[in-house]
Amino acid sequence: MSLAEQIKQKLEAALEPEFLELINESDLHKGHAGHDGSGESHYRLKVVSHEFSGCGRIERQRMVHKILGQEIKELIHALSIEAVAPEEFCTL
Amino acid sequence: MENVIFDRIKKDISENDVVLYMKGNAAFPQCGFSSLAVQVLSQLGVQFKDINVLEEAEMRQGIKDFTDWPTIPQLYVKGEFVGGSDIIREMYEAGELQQLLADKGVQAA
């Protein structure tokens, strides 16, 4: 299973998201220090989940990092997170 | 060791209205995410203290432990953690960062 699939699986299990998109942007960072040649170094995550309702921005990102856990964090160089609650989605 | 670093962080964020823990410095950011944070603060005309975590391994890990936040950059305003680069960008785009700075009495240069 690829790293992207592992990330998605963990998030889907924990957040029951209405929408989840994980974009691999590793190729955009070729030649940069964090680009390790694995092709799985830089990701952008967009996720909509009821779990985020009532939570502030800091808390949402902490939730995502906690779900992913240490082993995944060590494998990714960078993860941009857009964490949205369903009631906010229509305003995007 | 941790206490020494934590004491320095506490001192820096209490003595400076706006502090950015980043990779590189304001004149020469060494990571795209730190660069974005500098651009936003510069755009808002906010003076800030830049702390280059790449200069010290203890600070690079220490600020992550202090904030309980796994990534760099990290923005502090009036001693309070605001967020990393995603949150800085989101708040700036929504006008919330400008509001937060105004509410906290941080003057634009």
Backbone of each chain as ProteinMPNN parsed JSONL, in Angstrom:
{"seq_chain_A": "MSLAEQIKQKLEAALEPEFLELINESDLHKGHAGHDGSGESHYRLKVVSHEFSGCGRIERQRMVHKILGQEIKELIHALSIEAVAPEEFCTL", "coords_chain_A": {"N_chain_A": [[0.847, -1.203, 0.0], [0.546, 2.173, -0.87], [2.041, 5.185, 0.487], [0.284, 7.339, 0.337], [-2.161, 6.014, 0.22], [-2.202, 4.824, 2.737], [-2.344, 7.095, 4.348], [-4.816, 8.167, 3.577], [-6.517, 6.078, 4.335], [-6.265, 6.026, 7.146], [-7.278, 8.546, 7.822], [-9.854, 8.416, 6.804], [-10.976, 6.426, 8.389], [-10.918, 7.61, 10.913], [-12.124, 10.138, 10.727], [-14.433, 9.994, 9.233], [-14.985, 11.35, 6.71], [-16.816, 13.736, 4.714], [-15.807, 14.626, 2.458], [-12.716, 14.056, 0.912], [-9.55, 14.818, -0.153], [-6.413, 14.095, -1.35], [-3.587, 15.462, -2.43], [-0.749, 14.831, -4.27], [2.063, 16.648, -4.226], [4.68, 16.39, -4.668], [6.355, 16.459, -6.913], [6.47, 19.122, -7.499], [8.38, 20.088, -5.937], [10.9, 19.385, -6.641], [14.396, 19.123, -6.31], [14.456, 20.695, -4.093], [15.334, 20.793, -0.598], [13.736, 19.036, 0.938], [12.802, 17.225, -0.84], [12.989, 14.007, -1.37], [13.243, 12.118, -3.314], [11.561, 9.993, -3.154], [9.149, 10.467, -4.185], [7.013, 10.87, -2.636], [6.912, 13.034, -0.833], [5.806, 15.599, -0.438], [2.615, 16.716, 0.348], [-0.78, 17.791, -0.18], [-3.646, 18.286, 1.65], [-7.142, 18.162, 1.552], [-9.919, 18.229, 3.492], [-13.184, 17.473, 4.556], [-15.111, 17.301, 7.348], [-17.448, 16.308, 9.858], [-16.333, 16.097, 12.297], [-14.792, 18.289, 12.699], [-16.415, 20.343, 13.353], [-17.119, 23.104, 15.359], [-14.55, 23.238, 16.26], [-11.487, 24.993, 16.566], [-9.013, 26.411, 14.288], [-6.393, 25.616, 14.982], [-6.819, 23.399, 16.602], [-8.023, 21.632, 14.777], [-5.961, 21.031, 12.972], [-4.213, 19.824, 14.718], [-5.687, 17.546, 15.328], [-5.624, 16.151, 12.881], [-2.877, 15.645, 12.616], [-2.478, 14.054, 14.841], [-3.989, 11.807, 14.226], [-2.611, 10.818, 12.015], [-0.186, 10.115, 13.123], [3.119, 9.335, 14.433], [4.793, 7.728, 12.775], [3.99, 8.133, 10.151], [4.28, 10.862, 9.907], [7.005, 11.106, 9.987], [7.714, 10.148, 7.542], [6.704, 11.875, 5.657], [7.653, 14.944, 4.224], [6.357, 17.381, 4.082], [3.094, 18.571, 4.769], [0.297, 20.129, 3.73], [-2.615, 21.368, 5.185], [-6.06, 21.595, 4.808], [-8.68, 21.937, 6.652], [-12.019, 21.439, 7.01], [-15.292, 22.106, 8.251], [-18.507, 20.568, 7.629], [-20.669, 22.442, 7.49], [-19.413, 24.725, 6.728], [-18.631, 24.366, 4.205], [-20.049, 25.142, 1.922], [-19.436, 27.754, 1.695], [-17.003, 27.956, 0.615]], "CA_chain_A": [[0.0, 0.0, 0.0], [1.369, 3.386, -0.948], [1.924, 6.097, 1.621], [-0.947, 8.109, 0.155], [-3.293, 5.151, 0.597], [-2.181, 4.694, 4.205], [-2.819, 8.361, 4.929], [-6.256, 8.26, 3.331], [-7.207, 5.069, 5.124], [-6.298, 6.46, 8.546], [-8.157, 9.703, 7.962], [-11.234, 7.99, 6.556], [-11.442, 5.665, 9.55], [-11.052, 8.439, 12.112], [-12.89, 11.378, 10.539], [-15.633, 9.748, 8.412], [-15.116, 12.619, 5.986], [-17.759, 13.898, 3.604], [-14.948, 14.866, 1.288], [-11.288, 13.943, 1.24], [-8.699, 14.84, -1.338], [-4.998, 14.166, -1.001], [-2.883, 15.756, -3.673], [0.703, 14.659, -4.166], [2.738, 17.786, -4.869], [6.13, 16.154, -4.524], [7.09, 16.851, -8.117], [6.629, 20.576, -7.518], [9.467, 20.45, -5.019], [12.143, 18.759, -7.086], [15.595, 19.926, -6.096], [14.37, 21.312, -2.772], [15.954, 19.921, 0.404], [12.83, 18.015, 1.454], [12.437, 16.299, -1.91], [13.935, 12.919, -1.103], [13.275, 11.182, -4.423], [10.572, 8.942, -2.946], [7.924, 10.844, -4.892], [5.928, 10.982, -1.653], [7.449, 13.912, 0.216], [4.965, 16.777, -0.224], [1.196, 16.475, 0.102], [-1.78, 18.779, 0.215], [-4.857, 17.587, 2.07], [-8.393, 18.899, 1.745], [-10.818, 17.282, 4.139], [-14.395, 18.016, 5.153], [-15.616, 16.319, 8.308], [-18.25, 16.827, 10.982], [-15.48, 16.089, 13.487], [-14.154, 19.596, 12.853], [-17.405, 21.333, 13.765], [-16.901, 23.669, 16.688], [-13.13, 23.261, 16.615], [-10.698, 26.067, 15.968], [-8.046, 25.995, 13.268], [-5.25, 24.922, 15.582], [-7.311, 22.098, 17.066], [-8.267, 20.775, 13.6], [-4.686, 20.528, 12.451], [-3.677, 18.887, 15.713], [-6.429, 16.291, 15.158], [-5.105, 15.443, 11.693], [-1.522, 15.152, 12.916], [-2.584, 12.973, 15.826], [-4.497, 10.63, 13.508], [-1.564, 10.279, 11.139], [0.792, 9.449, 13.977], [4.533, 9.652, 14.271], [5.485, 7.015, 11.695], [3.679, 8.757, 8.869], [4.866, 12.206, 9.909], [8.437, 11.018, 9.702], [7.899, 9.8, 6.134], [6.356, 12.998, 4.785], [8.397, 16.159, 4.552], [5.44, 18.509, 4.259], [1.673, 18.315, 4.542], [-0.582, 21.285, 3.9], [-3.914, 20.86, 5.615], [-7.246, 22.444, 4.78], [-9.653, 21.135, 7.406], [-13.255, 22.209, 6.933], [-16.51, 21.469, 8.761], [-19.501, 20.522, 6.538], [-21.498, 23.654, 7.409], [-18.624, 25.809, 6.136], [-18.167, 23.942, 2.885], [-20.729, 25.874, 0.854], [-18.911, 29.114, 1.585], [-15.658, 27.939, 0.028]], "C_chain_A": [[0.875, 1.243, 0.0], [1.14, 4.247, 0.281], [0.622, 6.888, 1.544], [-2.17, 7.293, 0.577], [-3.368, 4.958, 2.108], [-2.743, 5.939, 4.874], [-4.329, 8.461, 4.788], [-7.023, 7.31, 4.231], [-7.343, 5.496, 6.595], [-7.296, 7.59, 8.743], [-9.614, 9.31, 7.764], [-11.802, 7.256, 7.757], [-11.751, 6.59, 10.728], [-12.024, 9.603, 11.942], [-14.233, 11.172, 9.822], [-15.928, 10.971, 7.536], [-16.186, 12.598, 4.893], [-16.997, 14.098, 2.305], [-13.495, 14.744, 1.73], [-10.488, 13.908, -0.047], [-7.249, 14.992, -0.873], [-4.218, 14.322, -2.296], [-1.382, 15.628, -3.431], [1.393, 15.778, -4.951], [4.248, 17.621, -4.876], [6.925, 16.651, -5.729], [7.306, 18.363, -8.215], [7.857, 21.01, -6.731], [10.788, 19.784, -5.397], [13.334, 19.676, -6.858], [15.616, 20.635, -4.759], [14.851, 20.293, -1.74], [15.041, 18.772, 0.851], [12.434, 16.981, 0.414], [13.439, 15.148, -1.907], [13.979, 11.881, -2.222], [12.264, 10.061, -4.297], [9.315, 9.213, -3.778], [6.745, 10.988, -3.945], [6.353, 11.888, -0.492], [6.538, 15.085, 0.561], [3.507, 16.471, -0.594], [0.356, 17.682, 0.486], [-3.08, 18.03, 0.497], [-6.024, 18.557, 2.17], [-9.375, 17.916, 2.345], [-11.99, 18.012, 4.795], [-14.958, 16.957, 6.085], [-16.398, 16.998, 9.42], [-17.426, 16.881, 12.263], [-14.849, 17.47, 13.739], [-15.117, 20.664, 13.367], [-17.11, 21.814, 15.187], [-15.452, 23.706, 17.121], [-12.436, 24.419, 15.899], [-9.675, 25.515, 14.994], [-6.899, 25.166, 13.846], [-5.651, 23.507, 15.977], [-7.514, 21.128, 15.891], [-6.969, 20.178, 13.071], [-4.055, 19.539, 13.419], [-4.368, 17.537, 15.596], [-5.846, 15.48, 14.008], [-3.719, 14.853, 11.99], [-1.565, 13.974, 13.884], [-3.053, 11.673, 15.142], [-3.391, 9.986, 12.668], [-0.457, 9.594, 11.932], [2.223, 9.706, 13.556], [5.149, 8.997, 13.038], [5.204, 7.643, 10.342], [4.313, 10.14, 8.796], [6.345, 12.165, 9.553], [8.703, 10.723, 8.221], [7.576, 10.955, 5.193], [7.186, 14.194, 5.194], [7.426, 17.291, 4.86], [4.017, 18.109, 3.924], [0.902, 19.601, 4.791], [-1.971, 20.773, 4.205], [-4.978, 21.938, 5.51], [-8.352, 21.618, 5.42], [-10.926, 21.94, 7.596], [-14.406, 21.418, 7.548], [-17.592, 21.559, 7.681], [-20.287, 21.814, 6.382], [-20.738, 24.828, 6.801], [-18.347, 25.557, 4.661], [-18.776, 24.778, 1.764], [-20.155, 27.274, 0.684], [-17.54, 29.145, 0.921], [-15.685, 28.384, -1.433]], "O_chain_A": [[1.826, 1.349, 0.775], [0.171, 4.062, 1.017], [-0.058, 7.083, 2.551], [-3.092, 7.812, 1.206], [-4.454, 4.931, 2.687], [-3.51, 5.857, 5.833], [-5.035, 8.793, 5.739], [-8.042, 7.675, 4.816], [-8.404, 5.343, 7.201], [-8.064, 7.596, 9.706], [-10.5, 9.804, 8.461], [-12.968, 7.437, 8.108], [-12.724, 6.379, 11.451], [-12.675, 10.012, 12.903], [-15.073, 12.072, 9.807], [-17.009, 11.553, 7.624], [-16.421, 11.578, 4.243], [-17.478, 13.784, 1.216], [-13.099, 15.258, 2.776], [-10.723, 13.072, -0.92], [-6.914, 15.896, -0.108], [-4.197, 13.428, -3.141], [-0.826, 16.232, -2.514], [1.31, 15.839, -6.177], [4.995, 18.581, -5.063], [8.022, 17.191, -5.586], [8.204, 18.828, -8.918], [8.315, 22.147, -6.842], [11.682, 19.642, -4.563], [13.283, 20.864, -7.176], [16.66, 21.124, -4.327], [14.787, 19.086, -1.971], [15.515, 17.667, 1.112], [11.804, 15.975, 0.742], [14.572, 15.283, -2.369], [14.674, 10.872, -2.101], [12.111, 9.258, -5.218], [8.522, 8.309, -4.04], [5.614, 11.202, -4.38], [6.173, 11.546, 0.677], [6.495, 15.522, 1.711], [3.213, 16.027, -1.704], [0.726, 18.478, 1.348], [-3.547, 17.241, -0.324], [-5.921, 19.622, 2.78], [-9.636, 16.868, 1.754], [-11.817, 19.016, 5.486], [-15.249, 15.84, 5.658], [-16.067, 18.098, 9.862], [-17.761, 17.609, 13.198], [-14.427, 17.773, 14.855], [-14.698, 21.75, 13.766], [-16.882, 21.012, 16.093], [-15.146, 24.154, 18.226], [-12.774, 24.762, 14.767], [-9.493, 24.302, 14.887], [-6.493, 24.153, 13.276], [-4.926, 22.546, 15.725], [-7.208, 19.941, 16.005], [-6.888, 18.988, 12.765], [-3.446, 18.55, 13.011], [-3.727, 16.496, 15.743], [-5.605, 14.28, 14.138], [-3.437, 13.704, 11.652], [-0.792, 13.024, 13.763], [-2.564, 10.586, 15.451], [-3.26, 8.763, 12.625], [0.136, 8.618, 11.473], [2.496, 10.222, 12.472], [5.936, 9.626, 12.329], [6.082, 7.682, 9.48], [4.823, 10.542, 7.751], [6.868, 13.071, 8.904], [9.785, 11.013, 7.71], [8.094, 11.022, 4.078], [7.398, 14.43, 6.384], [7.645, 18.069, 5.788], [3.759, 17.41, 2.944], [0.856, 20.103, 5.915], [-2.452, 19.846, 3.554], [-4.831, 23.038, 6.041], [-8.895, 20.706, 4.796], [-10.927, 22.982, 8.252], [-14.485, 20.2, 7.385], [-17.604, 22.51, 6.9], [-20.549, 22.243, 5.258], [-21.348, 25.82, 6.402], [-17.878, 26.448, 3.953], [-18.108, 25.087, 0.778], [-20.36, 27.91, -0.35], [-16.977, 30.215, 0.689], [-14.642, 28.43, -2.084]]}, "seq_chain_B": "MENVIFDRIKKDISENDVVLYMKGNAAFPQCGFSSLAVQVLSQLGVQFKDINVLEEAEMRQGIKDFTDWPTIPQLYVKGEFVGGSDIIREMYEAGELQQLLADKGVQAA", "coords_chain_B": {"N_chain_B": [[18.052, 20.907, 29.665], [15.814, 21.259, 28.052], [14.357, 23.046, 29.59], [15.906, 25.343, 29.48], [15.705, 26.086, 26.789], [12.9, 26.38, 26.608], [12.571, 28.507, 28.394], [13.857, 30.52, 26.997], [12.203, 30.729, 24.761], [9.83, 31.557, 25.978], [10.663, 34.023, 26.919], [11.282, 35.378, 24.516], [8.752, 35.443, 23.229], [7.33, 36.949, 24.986], [8.588, 39.358, 25.083], [8.466, 40.374, 22.557], [6.09, 41.589, 20.283], [5.286, 40.255, 17.934], [6.363, 37.187, 16.826], [8.168, 35.09, 14.708], [8.901, 31.835, 14.255], [11.039, 30.213, 12.182], [12.379, 28.689, 9.135], [15.461, 29.617, 8.045], [15.962, 33.186, 7.605], [14.14, 36.345, 7.853], [15.007, 37.858, 5.697], [16.039, 35.955, 4.04], [14.41, 33.39, 3.584], [14.387, 29.835, 4.027], [12.67, 27.894, 3.171], [9.667, 27.076, 1.536], [7.28, 27.335, 2.978], [7.916, 28.835, 5.216], [8.688, 31.09, 3.884], [6.277, 31.957, 2.812], [4.945, 32.756, 5.131], [6.522, 34.923, 5.93], [6.078, 36.62, 3.77], [3.35, 37.21, 4.07], [3.287, 38.584, 6.551], [4.943, 40.718, 5.919], [3.492, 41.897, 3.897], [1.378, 42.842, 5.392], [2.622, 44.784, 6.711], [3.758, 44.399, 9.19], [5.952, 44.485, 11.912], [8.303, 42.081, 12.929], [9.915, 39.634, 15.029], [12.284, 37.493, 13.803], [13.112, 34.127, 14.138], [15.531, 31.887, 13.496], [15.268, 28.58, 13.137], [16.936, 26.755, 12.064], [19.442, 27.304, 12.826], [19.94, 26.171, 15.228], [19.736, 23.037, 16.588], [18.485, 22.388, 18.988], [16.604, 24.39, 19.327], [15.043, 24.003, 17.101], [13.756, 21.569, 17.624], [12.822, 22.211, 20.129], [10.908, 24.313, 19.922], [8.866, 22.996, 18.659], [8.095, 21.156, 20.603], [7.401, 22.896, 22.672], [5.166, 24.315, 21.679], [3.579, 22.216, 21.051], [3.285, 21.423, 18.392], [3.832, 20.197, 15.175], [5.289, 21.319, 13.07], [7.231, 23.782, 11.206], [6.838, 26.965, 9.704], [6.094, 28.809, 12.804], [3.839, 31.0, 14.222], [3.712, 33.541, 16.625], [1.708, 35.809, 18.411], [1.69, 38.415, 20.61], [2.489, 36.676, 22.649], [0.894, 34.487, 22.225], [0.144, 31.463, 20.54], [-0.519, 31.438, 17.133], [-0.599, 29.977, 14.707], [0.477, 27.719, 12.034], [1.836, 27.691, 8.674], [-0.377, 27.113, 6.963], [-2.57, 28.009, 8.46], [-1.885, 30.679, 8.851], [-2.031, 31.597, 6.214], [-4.753, 31.037, 5.561], [-6.083, 32.631, 7.48], [-5.173, 35.15, 6.801], [-6.22, 35.425, 4.199], [-8.893, 35.459, 4.809], [-9.121, 37.779, 6.146], [-8.856, 37.635, 8.834], [-6.466, 37.584, 10.182], [-5.483, 40.155, 10.06], [-7.438, 41.337, 11.614], [-7.032, 40.07, 14.068], [-4.471, 41.042, 14.739], [-5.053, 43.75, 14.954], [-6.915, 43.692, 17.047], [-5.281, 42.879, 19.089], [-3.725, 44.995, 19.38], [-1.449, 45.409, 17.837], [0.654, 47.371, 16.008], [0.746, 48.274, 12.606], [3.602, 48.797, 10.547]], "CA_chain_B": [[18.183, 21.52, 28.342], [14.5, 21.681, 27.596], [13.948, 24.221, 30.347], [16.656, 26.499, 28.984], [15.071, 26.471, 25.522], [11.548, 26.869, 26.898], [12.698, 29.835, 29.011], [14.191, 31.478, 25.929], [10.995, 30.93, 23.949], [8.908, 32.38, 26.785], [11.203, 35.385, 26.956], [11.124, 35.984, 23.184], [7.351, 35.72, 22.86], [6.76, 37.966, 25.877], [9.245, 40.649, 24.848], [8.199, 40.823, 21.19], [4.665, 41.455, 19.935], [5.109, 39.257, 16.88], [7.566, 36.365, 16.662], [8.021, 34.02, 13.73], [9.907, 30.769, 14.243], [11.064, 29.881, 10.756], [13.608, 28.147, 8.564], [16.078, 30.773, 7.416], [15.542, 34.419, 8.266], [13.153, 37.12, 7.088], [15.615, 38.304, 4.438], [16.347, 34.809, 3.194], [13.742, 32.167, 4.062], [14.957, 28.634, 3.39], [11.615, 26.91, 2.958], [8.523, 27.753, 0.93], [6.233, 27.612, 3.962], [8.417, 29.981, 5.996], [8.679, 32.221, 2.964], [4.895, 32.427, 2.732], [4.635, 33.45, 6.38], [7.219, 36.21, 5.876], [5.383, 37.452, 2.775], [2.082, 37.689, 4.64], [3.577, 39.594, 7.574], [5.491, 41.888, 5.237], [2.358, 42.502, 3.191], [0.57, 43.54, 6.387], [3.442, 45.842, 7.291], [3.962, 44.085, 10.603], [7.328, 44.206, 12.319], [8.338, 40.85, 13.716], [11.222, 39.047, 15.317], [12.436, 36.2, 13.128], [14.041, 33.22, 14.811], [15.907, 30.845, 12.539], [15.429, 27.319, 13.884], [17.993, 25.938, 11.448], [20.732, 27.627, 13.456], [20.106, 25.412, 16.471], [18.915, 21.827, 16.643], [17.675, 22.404, 20.212], [15.459, 25.274, 19.115], [14.201, 23.394, 16.063], [12.892, 20.61, 18.301], [12.243, 22.842, 21.325], [9.688, 25.078, 19.624], [7.813, 22.008, 18.351], [7.627, 20.615, 21.882], [6.792, 23.977, 23.45], [3.846, 24.635, 21.123], [2.889, 20.976, 20.704], [2.943, 21.643, 16.974], [4.932, 19.432, 14.583], [5.916, 21.906, 11.879], [7.757, 25.143, 11.132], [6.944, 28.045, 10.684], [5.113, 29.0, 13.865], [3.644, 32.427, 14.49], [3.207, 33.961, 17.932], [1.333, 37.215, 18.548], [1.494, 38.771, 22.023], [2.688, 35.509, 23.505], [-0.07, 33.427, 21.955], [0.356, 30.754, 19.277], [-1.573, 31.701, 16.141], [-0.69, 28.842, 13.799], [1.544, 27.478, 11.073], [1.675, 28.403, 7.402], [-1.746, 26.979, 6.434], [-3.469, 28.87, 9.24], [-1.507, 32.063, 8.544], [-2.58, 31.924, 4.889], [-6.225, 31.046, 5.65], [-6.532, 33.793, 8.26], [-4.867, 36.347, 6.015], [-7.167, 35.498, 3.088], [-10.221, 35.757, 5.357], [-9.056, 39.058, 6.859], [-8.864, 37.386, 10.281], [-5.154, 37.873, 10.765], [-5.477, 41.602, 10.217], [-8.323, 41.616, 12.74], [-6.361, 39.606, 15.286], [-3.391, 41.978, 15.041], [-5.683, 45.001, 15.402], [-7.509, 43.428, 18.362], [-4.208, 42.744, 20.08], [-3.031, 46.272, 19.47], [-0.166, 45.404, 17.123], [0.621, 48.433, 15.001], [1.46, 48.051, 11.345], [4.699, 49.773, 10.409]], "C_chain_B": [[16.852, 22.083, 27.874], [14.07, 22.967, 28.306], [14.652, 25.487, 29.863], [16.014, 27.017, 27.693], [13.676, 27.048, 25.767], [11.604, 28.27, 27.505], [13.019, 30.89, 27.963], [12.985, 31.779, 25.068], [10.027, 31.851, 24.698], [9.357, 33.839, 26.808], [10.959, 36.076, 25.612], [9.674, 36.335, 22.876], [6.699, 36.711, 23.814], [7.364, 39.343, 25.595], [8.981, 41.209, 23.454], [6.726, 40.565, 20.84], [4.432, 40.318, 18.945], [6.428, 38.501, 16.685], [7.266, 35.26, 15.654], [9.202, 33.054, 13.844], [9.902, 30.189, 12.84], [12.381, 29.223, 10.357], [14.238, 29.243, 7.706], [15.686, 32.021, 8.186], [14.643, 35.223, 7.337], [13.715, 37.549, 5.733], [15.845, 37.142, 3.481], [15.716, 33.531, 3.768], [14.285, 30.946, 3.323], [13.945, 27.525, 3.216], [10.401, 27.674, 2.45], [7.459, 28.157, 1.942], [6.636, 28.786, 4.855], [8.374, 31.247, 5.147], [7.282, 32.827, 2.863], [4.527, 33.241, 3.973], [5.274, 34.845, 6.391], [6.497, 37.159, 4.919], [4.095, 38.039, 3.336], [2.354, 38.803, 5.654], [4.121, 40.87, 6.941], [4.382, 42.661, 4.529], [1.506, 43.332, 4.156], [1.353, 44.674, 7.052], [3.715, 45.651, 8.768], [5.446, 43.842, 10.872], [7.332, 42.953, 13.17], [9.773, 40.416, 13.967], [11.278, 37.691, 14.636], [13.464, 35.365, 13.885], [14.285, 32.029, 13.896], [16.181, 29.534, 13.278], [16.533, 26.436, 13.285], [19.358, 26.199, 12.083], [21.007, 26.769, 14.683], [19.174, 24.208, 16.489], [17.992, 21.843, 17.861], [16.436, 23.268, 20.038], [14.494, 24.671, 18.103], [13.242, 22.385, 16.705], [12.129, 21.283, 19.448], [10.953, 23.583, 21.035], [8.535, 24.141, 19.278], [7.22, 21.44, 19.644], [6.868, 21.672, 22.679], [5.352, 24.237, 23.001], [2.966, 23.39, 21.011], [2.365, 21.08, 19.276], [4.106, 21.092, 16.155], [5.721, 20.123, 13.482], [6.417, 23.331, 12.107], [7.26, 25.719, 9.808], [5.861, 28.004, 11.773], [5.055, 30.485, 14.2], [3.071, 32.646, 15.881], [2.875, 35.45, 17.885], [0.999, 37.468, 20.014], [1.523, 37.525, 22.913], [1.764, 34.343, 23.226], [0.196, 32.795, 20.586], [-0.82, 30.985, 18.333], [-1.725, 30.529, 15.184], [0.558, 28.689, 12.948], [1.172, 28.106, 9.745], [0.27, 28.274, 6.806], [-2.692, 27.957, 7.128], [-3.164, 30.342, 8.974], [-2.145, 32.484, 7.214], [-4.107, 32.028, 4.93], [-6.726, 32.305, 6.356], [-6.294, 35.085, 7.504], [-5.905, 36.524, 4.904], [-8.564, 35.871, 3.569], [-10.254, 37.106, 6.075], [-8.966, 38.897, 8.372], [-7.533, 37.717, 10.945], [-5.02, 39.377, 11.027], [-6.284, 41.992, 11.456], [-7.66, 41.247, 14.067], [-5.261, 40.581, 15.709], [-3.963, 43.287, 15.572], [-6.249, 44.827, 16.816], [-6.442, 43.388, 19.451], [-3.361, 44.006, 20.164], [-1.656, 46.285, 18.822], [-0.257, 46.419, 15.981], [1.35, 47.983, 13.738], [2.5, 49.157, 11.182], [4.305, 50.862, 9.428]], "O_chain_B": [[16.763, 23.206, 27.376], [13.492, 23.862, 27.691], [14.062, 26.567, 29.84], [15.807, 28.219, 27.525], [13.316, 28.08, 25.201], [10.784, 29.125, 27.172], [12.52, 32.014, 28.027], [12.754, 32.925, 24.684], [9.481, 32.796, 24.128], [8.544, 34.76, 26.727], [10.489, 37.213, 25.568], [9.394, 37.4, 22.326], [5.641, 37.26, 23.507], [6.728, 40.368, 25.84], [9.241, 42.385, 23.197], [6.195, 39.478, 21.07], [3.505, 39.523, 19.098], [7.469, 39.102, 16.416], [6.241, 34.584, 15.74], [10.346, 33.412, 13.564], [8.868, 29.723, 12.363], [13.349, 29.201, 11.117], [13.623, 29.733, 6.759], [15.144, 31.934, 9.288], [14.41, 34.841, 6.19], [12.988, 37.597, 4.74], [15.846, 37.319, 2.263], [16.405, 32.7, 4.36], [14.602, 31.019, 2.135], [14.307, 26.352, 3.124], [10.141, 28.795, 2.887], [6.811, 29.192, 1.79], [5.806, 29.624, 5.206], [8.061, 32.332, 5.638], [7.121, 34.047, 2.832], [3.88, 34.284, 3.874], [4.649, 35.82, 6.808], [6.325, 38.343, 5.212], [3.783, 39.209, 3.112], [1.71, 39.851, 5.609], [3.795, 41.973, 7.379], [4.335, 43.89, 4.554], [0.981, 44.384, 3.79], [0.806, 45.428, 7.857], [3.885, 46.619, 9.51], [6.106, 43.092, 10.154], [6.471, 42.776, 14.032], [10.7, 40.77, 13.238], [10.419, 36.838, 14.865], [14.545, 35.844, 14.225], [13.372, 31.271, 13.569], [17.197, 29.396, 13.96], [16.999, 25.492, 13.923], [20.301, 25.428, 11.906], [22.148, 26.649, 15.128], [17.955, 24.36, 16.413], [16.856, 21.375, 17.789], [15.357, 22.935, 20.528], [13.277, 24.81, 18.231], [12.058, 22.349, 16.369], [10.965, 20.978, 19.707], [10.002, 23.498, 21.812], [7.375, 24.44, 19.561], [6.007, 21.267, 19.762], [5.832, 21.39, 23.28], [4.443, 24.362, 23.821], [1.746, 23.5, 20.889], [1.186, 20.86, 18.997], [5.254, 21.466, 16.397], [6.718, 19.581, 13.005], [6.058, 23.985, 13.086], [7.262, 24.979, 8.824], [4.872, 27.279, 11.676], [6.076, 31.133, 14.428], [2.081, 32.026, 16.268], [3.661, 36.254, 17.383], [0.129, 36.81, 20.584], [0.691, 37.355, 23.803], [1.832, 33.319, 23.906], [0.441, 33.494, 19.603], [-1.974, 30.754, 18.695], [-2.845, 30.122, 14.877], [1.545, 29.407, 13.106], [0.288, 28.961, 9.689], [-0.228, 29.225, 6.204], [-3.498, 28.634, 6.488], [-4.08, 31.161, 8.882], [-2.717, 33.568, 7.097], [-4.686, 32.979, 4.406], [-7.663, 32.959, 5.898], [-7.109, 36.005, 7.556], [-6.41, 37.625, 4.688], [-9.328, 36.512, 2.848], [-11.306, 37.525, 6.559], [-8.995, 39.882, 9.11], [-7.484, 38.084, 12.119], [-4.517, 39.805, 12.066], [-5.878, 42.852, 12.237], [-7.716, 41.994, 15.044], [-5.133, 40.908, 16.889], [-3.432, 43.866, 16.52], [-6.085, 45.697, 17.672], [-6.674, 43.809, 20.585], [-2.397, 44.071, 20.927], [-0.794, 47.076, 19.204], [-1.125, 46.33, 15.112], [2.427, 47.39, 13.8], [2.303, 50.292, 11.618], [5.089, 51.777, 9.173]]}, "name": "protein", "num_of_chains": 2, "seq": "MSLAEQIKQKLEAALEPEFLELINESDLHKGHAGHDGSGESHYRLKVVSHEFSGCGRIERQRMVHKILGQEIKELIHALSIEAVAPEEFCTLMENVIFDRIKKDISENDVVLYMKGNAAFPQCGFSSLAVQVLSQLGVQFKDINVLEEAEMRQGIKDFTDWPTIPQLYVKGEFVGGSDIIREMYEAGELQQLLADKGVQAA"}
